[in-house]
Amino acid sequence: MSQLLIEIDSPEDEALVRQLLTRLNVRVVRDTSLDERKKKFKQALNNLIASRAAEAFGDPTEWQRETRKDRVLDGRDE
């Protein structure tokens, strides 16, 4: 048995592929649209934000200031 992940750009092409799959007696194991994947990704990001796990790393701008502390940028005073 083999599994393929296929990306289809247009609804017309998707309909054609689905017709072919039916004709070849192939089953669709998982059907996820781009919108559905975006929604799941957004939900995962929101869960991460809500967990406040990133706060353990501190303020990223402060880290960047400390990291670049030894060098003066052109056109800026120390």
N, CA, C and O atoms as a GROMACS GRO file, in nm:
protein
  312
    1MET      N    1   0.084  -0.117   0.000
    1MET     CA    2   0.000   0.000   0.000
    1MET      C    3   0.089   0.124   0.000
    1MET      O    4   0.194   0.125   0.065
    2SER      N    5   0.049   0.227  -0.072
    2SER     CA    6   0.120   0.354  -0.077
    2SER      C    7   0.025   0.466  -0.040
    2SER      O    8  -0.097   0.454  -0.056
    3GLN      N    9   0.082   0.575   0.010
    3GLN     CA   10   0.004   0.695   0.039
    3GLN      C   11   0.069   0.812  -0.032
    3GLN      O   12   0.192   0.823  -0.035
    4LEU      N   13  -0.013   0.899  -0.088
    4LEU     CA   14   0.035   1.017  -0.157
    4LEU      C   15  -0.030   1.140  -0.096
    4LEU      O   16  -0.148   1.138  -0.061
    5LEU      N   17   0.045   1.246  -0.084
    5LEU     CA   18  -0.009   1.374  -0.043
    5LEU      C   19  -0.011   1.462  -0.167
    5LEU      O   20   0.093   1.486  -0.228
    6ILE      N   21  -0.128   1.509  -0.204
    6ILE     CA   22  -0.144   1.584  -0.329
    6ILE      C   23  -0.197   1.723  -0.298
    6ILE      O   24  -0.292   1.738  -0.221
    7GLU      N   25  -0.136   1.824  -0.357
    7GLU     CA   26  -0.187   1.961  -0.348
    7GLU      C   27  -0.251   1.996  -0.480
    7GLU      O   28  -0.190   1.979  -0.586
    8ILE      N   29  -0.374   2.046  -0.475
    8ILE     CA   30  -0.448   2.080  -0.596
    8ILE      C   31  -0.486   2.227  -0.589
    8ILE      O   32  -0.538   2.274  -0.488
    9ASP      N   33  -0.459   2.299  -0.698
    9ASP     CA   34  -0.478   2.444  -0.698
    9ASP      C   35  -0.621   2.489  -0.727
    9ASP      O   36  -0.662   2.596  -0.681
   10SER      N   37  -0.698   2.411  -0.800
   10SER     CA   38  -0.831   2.460  -0.836
   10SER      C   39  -0.938   2.356  -0.803
   10SER      O   40  -0.910   2.236  -0.804
   11PRO      N   41  -1.058   2.402  -0.774
   11PRO     CA   42  -1.168   2.310  -0.744
   11PRO      C   43  -1.201   2.219  -0.863
   11PRO      O   44  -1.242   2.104  -0.845
   12GLU      N   45  -1.182   2.269  -0.984
   12GLU     CA   46  -1.209   2.189  -1.103
   12GLU      C   47  -1.113   2.070  -1.110
   12GLU      O   48  -1.154   1.957  -1.139
   13ASP      N   49  -0.984   2.098  -1.084
   13ASP     CA   50  -0.885   1.991  -1.085
   13ASP      C   51  -0.912   1.890  -0.973
   13ASP      O   52  -0.895   1.769  -0.991
   14GLU      N   53  -0.955   1.941  -0.858
   14GLU     CA   54  -0.987   1.852  -0.747
   14GLU      C   55  -1.102   1.758  -0.784
   14GLU      O   56  -1.097   1.639  -0.754
   15ALA      N   57  -1.204   1.813  -0.847
   15ALA     CA   58  -1.317   1.730  -0.889
   15ALA      C   59  -1.272   1.622  -0.987
   15ALA      O   60  -1.317   1.507  -0.978
   16LEU      N   61  -1.185   1.657  -1.079
   16LEU     CA   62  -1.134   1.561  -1.176
   16LEU      C   63  -1.054   1.450  -1.108
   16LEU      O   64  -1.069   1.332  -1.141
   17VAL      N   65  -0.969   1.487  -1.013
   17VAL     CA   66  -0.890   1.389  -0.940
   17VAL      C   67  -0.981   1.297  -0.860
   17VAL      O   68  -0.958   1.176  -0.855
   18ARG      N   69  -1.083   1.353  -0.797
   18ARG     CA   70  -1.176   1.271  -0.718
   18ARG      C   71  -1.251   1.172  -0.807
   18ARG      O   72  -1.275   1.058  -0.767
   19GLN      N   73  -1.287   1.214  -0.927
   19GLN     CA   74  -1.352   1.121  -1.022
   19GLN      C   75  -1.258   1.007  -1.056
   19GLN      O   76  -1.298   0.891  -1.061
   20LEU      N   77  -1.132   1.040  -1.080
   20LEU     CA   78  -1.034   0.939  -1.114
   20LEU      C   79  -1.011   0.843  -0.996
   20LEU      O   80  -0.999   0.722  -1.017
   21LEU      N   81  -1.006   0.895  -0.876
   21LEU     CA   82  -0.988   0.811  -0.758
   21LEU      C   83  -1.104   0.711  -0.744
   21LEU      O   84  -1.083   0.594  -0.714
   22THR      N   85  -1.225   0.759  -0.766
   22THR     CA   86  -1.342   0.672  -0.758
   22THR      C   87  -1.333   0.562  -0.864
   22THR      O   88  -1.362   0.445  -0.837
   23ARG      N   89  -1.294   0.600  -0.981
   23ARG     CA   90  -1.284   0.506  -1.092
   23ARG      C   91  -1.177   0.399  -1.068
   23ARG      O   92  -1.192   0.284  -1.109
   24LEU      N   93  -1.070   0.439  -1.000
   24LEU     CA   94  -0.961   0.346  -0.972
   24LEU      C   95  -0.982   0.269  -0.841
   24LEU      O   96  -0.897   0.189  -0.801
   25ASN      N   97  -1.096   0.293  -0.775
   25ASN     CA   98  -1.129   0.228  -0.649
   25ASN      C   99  -1.024   0.259  -0.542
   25ASN      O  100  -0.980   0.171  -0.468
   26VAL      N  101  -0.984   0.387  -0.535
   26VAL     CA  102  -0.888   0.436  -0.436
   26VAL      C  103  -0.966   0.515  -0.333
   26VAL      O  104  -1.057   0.590  -0.367
   27ARG      N  105  -0.930   0.498  -0.208
   27ARG     CA  106  -1.001   0.571  -0.103
   27ARG      C  107  -0.920   0.690  -0.055
   27ARG      O  108  -0.796   0.688  -0.057
   28VAL      N  109  -0.990   0.793  -0.011
   28VAL     CA  110  -0.927   0.911   0.047
   28VAL      C  111  -0.916   0.887   0.197
   28VAL      O  112  -1.017   0.869   0.265
   29VAL      N  113  -0.793   0.887   0.248
   29VAL     CA  114  -0.770   0.858   0.389
   29VAL      C  115  -0.796   0.981   0.473
   29VAL      O  116  -0.861   0.973   0.578
   30ARG      N  117  -0.746   1.095   0.428
   30ARG     CA  118  -0.762   1.219   0.503
   30ARG      C  119  -0.785   1.330   0.403
   30ARG      O  120  -0.714   1.342   0.304
   31ASP      N  121  -0.886   1.412   0.430
   31ASP     CA  122  -0.922   1.520   0.340
   31ASP      C  123  -0.912   1.651   0.416
   31ASP      O  124  -0.999   1.684   0.496
   32THR      N  125  -0.804   1.726   0.391
   32THR     CA  126  -0.787   1.854   0.460
   32THR      C  127  -0.767   1.964   0.356
   32THR      O  128  -0.679   1.956   0.271
   33SER      N  129  -0.849   2.064   0.366
   33SER     CA  130  -0.836   2.178   0.277
   33SER      C  131  -0.736   2.277   0.335
   33SER      O  132  -0.700   2.268   0.453
   34LEU      N  133  -0.691   2.370   0.254
   34LEU     CA  134  -0.598   2.472   0.300
   34LEU      C  135  -0.661   2.555   0.412
   34LEU      O  136  -0.594   2.587   0.509
   35ASP      N  137  -0.788   2.588   0.397
   35ASP     CA  138  -0.857   2.666   0.501
   35ASP      C  139  -0.859   2.591   0.634
   35ASP      O  140  -0.841   2.650   0.741
   36GLU      N  141  -0.882   2.460   0.626
   36GLU     CA  142  -0.885   2.380   0.748
   36GLU      C  143  -0.748   2.375   0.813
   36GLU      O  144  -0.738   2.384   0.936
   37ARG      N  145  -0.642   2.361   0.733
   37ARG     CA  146  -0.506   2.358   0.789
   37ARG      C  147  -0.470   2.492   0.850
   37ARG      O  148  -0.406   2.497   0.954
   38LYS      N  149  -0.511   2.603   0.784
   38LYS     CA  150  -0.485   2.736   0.839
   38LYS      C  151  -0.556   2.754   0.973
   38LYS      O  152  -0.500   2.809   1.067
   39LYS      N  153  -0.680   2.705   0.980
   39LYS     CA  154  -0.758   2.717   1.102
   39LYS      C  155  -0.692   2.639   1.216
   39LYS      O  156  -0.684   2.688   1.329
   40LYS      N  157  -0.644   2.517   1.187
   40LYS     CA  158  -0.578   2.437   1.289
   40LYS      C  159  -0.447   2.503   1.334
   40LYS      O  160  -0.415   2.503   1.453
   41PHE      N  161  -0.372   2.560   1.240
   41PHE     CA  162  -0.247   2.627   1.273
   41PHE      C  163  -0.274   2.750   1.360
   41PHE      O  164  -0.204   2.774   1.459
   42LYS      N  165  -0.375   2.826   1.324
   42LYS     CA  166  -0.411   2.945   1.402
   42LYS      C  167  -0.453   2.906   1.543
   42LYS      O  168  -0.417   2.972   1.640
   43GLN      N  169  -0.529   2.797   1.554
   43GLN     CA  170  -0.572   2.750   1.686
   43GLN      C  171  -0.452   2.706   1.769
   43GLN      O  172  -0.447   2.732   1.889
   44ALA      N  173  -0.356   2.639   1.706
   44ALA     CA  174  -0.235   2.596   1.777
   44ALA      C  175  -0.156   2.717   1.828
   44ALA      O  176  -0.108   2.716   1.941
   45LEU      N  177  -0.144   2.821   1.744
   45LEU     CA  178  -0.075   2.942   1.788
   45LEU      C  179  -0.148   3.009   1.904
   45LEU      O  180  -0.086   3.054   2.000
   46ASN      N  181  -0.280   3.016   1.894
   46ASN     CA  182  -0.359   3.076   2.002
   46ASN      C  183  -0.344   2.996   2.132
   46ASN      O  184  -0.336   3.054   2.240
   47ASN      N  185  -0.339   2.863   2.120
   47ASN     CA  186  -0.318   2.780   2.240
   47ASN      C  187  -0.181   2.807   2.301
   47ASN      O  188  -0.167   2.813   2.423
   48LEU      N  189  -0.080   2.824   2.216
   48LEU     CA  190   0.055   2.853   2.265
   48LEU      C  191   0.058   2.988   2.335
   48LEU      O  192   0.119   3.002   2.442
   49ILE      N  193  -0.007   3.086   2.276
   49ILE     CA  194  -0.013   3.219   2.339
   49ILE      C  195  -0.085   3.212   2.472
   49ILE      O  196  -0.041   3.270   2.571
   50ALA      N  197  -0.197   3.139   2.476
   50ALA     CA  198  -0.276   3.128   2.598
   50ALA      C  199  -0.199   3.054   2.708
   50ALA      O  200  -0.220   3.080   2.826
   51SER      N  201  -0.111   2.963   2.670
   51SER     CA  202  -0.036   2.887   2.769
   51SER      C  203   0.071   2.971   2.837
   51SER      O  204   0.119   2.935   2.945
   52ARG      N  205   0.107   3.082   2.776
   52ARG     CA  206   0.208   3.174   2.828
   52ARG      C  207   0.345   3.108   2.844
   52ARG      O  208   0.427   3.152   2.924
   53ALA      N  209   0.368   3.002   2.768
   53ALA     CA  210   0.495   2.928   2.775
   53ALA      C  211   0.613   3.015   2.730
   53ALA      O  212   0.724   3.000   2.781
   54ALA      N  213   0.590   3.105   2.637
   54ALA     CA  214   0.699   3.187   2.584
   54ALA      C  215   0.752   3.287   2.686
   54ALA      O  216   0.863   3.338   2.672
   55GLU      N  217   0.673   3.316   2.788
   55GLU     CA  218   0.717   3.413   2.888
   55GLU      C  219   0.840   3.366   2.964
   55GLU      O  220   0.914   3.448   3.019
   56ALA      N  221   0.863   3.237   2.968
   56ALA     CA  222   0.980   3.182   3.038
   56ALA      C  223   1.109   3.227   2.971
   56ALA      O  224   1.215   3.224   3.033
   57PHE      N  225   1.101   3.267   2.846
   57PHE     CA  226   1.220   3.310   2.773
   57PHE      C  227   1.250   3.458   2.790
   57PHE      O  228   1.356   3.504   2.748
   58GLY      N  229   1.159   3.532   2.849
   58GLY     CA  230   1.181   3.673   2.872
   58GLY      C  231   1.143   3.760   2.753
   58GLY      O  232   1.080   3.713   2.658
   59ASP      N  233   1.184   3.886   2.760
   59ASP     CA  234   1.150   3.984   2.657
   59ASP      C  235   1.247   3.972   2.540
   59ASP      O  236   1.367   3.992   2.558
   60PRO      N  237   1.197   3.940   2.420
   60PRO     CA  238   1.288   3.922   2.306
   60PRO      C  239   1.360   4.051   2.266
   60PRO      O  240   1.474   4.045   2.219
   61THR      N  241   1.297   4.166   2.284
   61THR     CA  242   1.364   4.291   2.248
   61THR      C  243   1.479   4.321   2.344
   61THR      O  244   1.582   4.374   2.304
   62GLU      N  245   1.460   4.285   2.470
   62GLU     CA  246   1.567   4.305   2.568
   62GLU      C  247   1.685   4.212   2.536
   62GLU      O  248   1.801   4.253   2.546
   63TRP      N  249   1.654   4.088   2.499
   63TRP     CA  250   1.759   3.994   2.460
   63TRP      C  251   1.838   4.048   2.341
   63TRP      O  252   1.961   4.038   2.337
   64GLN      N  253   1.766   4.104   2.244
   64GLN     CA  254   1.834   4.157   2.125
   64GLN      C  255   1.921   4.277   2.162
   64GLN      O  256   2.032   4.290   2.111
   65ARG      N  257   1.872   4.364   2.250
   65ARG     CA  258   1.953   4.477   2.294
   65ARG      C  259   2.080   4.430   2.363
   65ARG      O  260   2.188   4.485   2.338
   66GLU      N  261   2.070   4.330   2.448
   66GLU     CA  262   2.186   4.278   2.518
   66GLU      C  263   2.284   4.211   2.421
   66GLU      O  264   2.405   4.225   2.435
   67THR      N  265   2.231   4.141   2.324
   67THR     CA  266   2.315   4.071   2.227
   67THR      C  267   2.391   4.170   2.140
   67THR      O  268   2.507   4.146   2.106
   68ARG      N  269   2.328   4.278   2.104
   68ARG     CA  270   2.390   4.377   2.016
   68ARG      C  271   2.452   4.493   2.093
   68ARG      O  272   2.487   4.595   2.034
   69LYS      N  273   2.464   4.478   2.222
   69LYS     CA  274   2.513   4.585   2.306
   69LYS      C  275   2.654   4.630   2.268
   69LYS      O  276   2.686   4.748   2.279
   70ASP      N  277   2.737   4.539   2.223
   70ASP     CA  278   2.877   4.570   2.194
   70ASP      C  279   2.900   4.642   2.063
   70ASP      O  280   3.012   4.685   2.035
   71ARG      N  281   2.797   4.655   1.981
   71ARG     CA  282   2.821   4.722   1.854
   71ARG      C  283   2.725   4.841   1.837
   71ARG      O  284   2.607   4.834   1.871
   72VAL      N  285   2.781   4.949   1.783
   72VAL     CA  286   2.704   5.071   1.760
   72VAL      C  287   2.655   5.069   1.616
   72VAL      O  288   2.733   5.047   1.523
   73LEU      N  289   2.528   5.090   1.598
   73LEU     CA  290   2.472   5.094   1.464
   73LEU      C  291   2.500   5.228   1.398
   73LEU      O  292   2.503   5.331   1.465
   74ASP      N  293   2.521   5.226   1.269
   74ASP     CA  294   2.548   5.350   1.194
   74ASP      C  295   2.434   5.451   1.214
   74ASP      O  296   2.317   5.415   1.209
   75GLY      N  297   2.471   5.574   1.237
   75GLY     CA  298   2.372   5.682   1.250
   75GLY      C  299   2.304   5.687   1.386
   75GLY      O  300   2.209   5.764   1.404
   76ARG      N  301   2.350   5.609   1.480
   76ARG     CA  302   2.288   5.609   1.613
   76ARG      C  303   2.393   5.634   1.720
   76ARG      O  304   2.507   5.588   1.709
   77ASP      N  305   2.354   5.705   1.822
   77ASP     CA  306   2.442   5.725   1.938
   77ASP      C  307   2.428   5.606   2.030
   77ASP      O  308   2.328   5.533   2.026
   78GLU      N  309   2.529   5.587   2.112
   78GLU     CA  310   2.523   5.475   2.208
   78GLU      C  311   2.420   5.498   2.308
   78GLU      O  312   2.400   5.415   2.397
   0.00000   0.00000   0.00000
